[in-house]
Every structure is written in structure tokens, then in C-alpha cells.
Amino acid sequence: MAQFFVGIIPPNEVACEVERWRREFRAPKTPAHLTLLAPFTLDQNQQDLLDSLAQVCAGHHRFLISCRGLGNFGKAVIFIDVRPTPELFALQQDLADFLKKRGVEPERRPYHPHITLATRLQPGRFALYKQQLIGYNPQYSFACEEITLFRLNIEGRLQRWQIAAALPLKE
């Protein structure tokens, strides 16, 4: 059994800026991303998983992603808010349906697209980080041309999400 999640990695210029904040806020070392499917466990050959995900991607054209300022989930997470679009929701839903057909229960929380800057915060850190972000109003737009499959790599006590593959969307 292996653990995976699926996301969208922003282009390098956006990812570098986001990563500066993530390092400042000691976020996990996973590359900056927009999650499409939260972590899941699947007992399936990775190549079979990739082939299935590629079929989902073949049904979706590339589309524009727009970010619109900051948001938070309670006082535990600070993120860059992503504008919901029909294309993004359709891709996310088709991926979730794909997993459900393989016996993986979908995320119970409603899908809220975002790029995490800080997570697992204590209230004092939340207030401090919000103060540091005053004046930062991210307004990005970029093309979503592919999705990324991440796999949890476990080496002893060290657990890290690593990029397993990138799968292109239809042109």
C-alpha cells in the first residue's frame, strides 16, 4: 500500500515567491501546490494509477488558475486563495470520482482551492504570521497544463512527499 495525493504545481516564478513564505513560516517541505486530491492510500501498482490518472487528464483541457489574496482555515492554516472556476471544479470532481470507483472515500469537507503558506499553527504563531503578511496581496494567474502525483516516501522516521509524476491535460 502506498500513500499519494494529487495537486497542481504553480509555475516557477509563483512557486519561488510562495516558497519564500513557506520557509519563513516553517511549512512542510512539500513543493508549493494547489491540492486536487487530499492524501489517500491505494493498493494499486503506481503505473496503473498513472495510466488511470492520464485517462482522467485526457478529458480535461488546460485552463487558467487565478489567485486572489489570502485566506485562512480557522487559526491553523494561512493560504493564498484560488478563484474557483468550473474547469477546476470539474477536474477535481472527476479525480475524486476516479478514486471513489477504486474504493477510496472522498474528502468529506467541501473542496476549497488554495495554496498553503502556513499550517498546523498555534494561535500565537497565527497572529504573528498574519502580521508579517500585512501588505502581501497575491494576485496570480497561470495556466494549468498538468497535474502532479505526489507519493509519500518513508525512510526510517523521515516521511516526505515527493513528486512521482506529472500528467498533462489536453491542449
Disulfide bonds with the S-S distance in Angstrom:
none
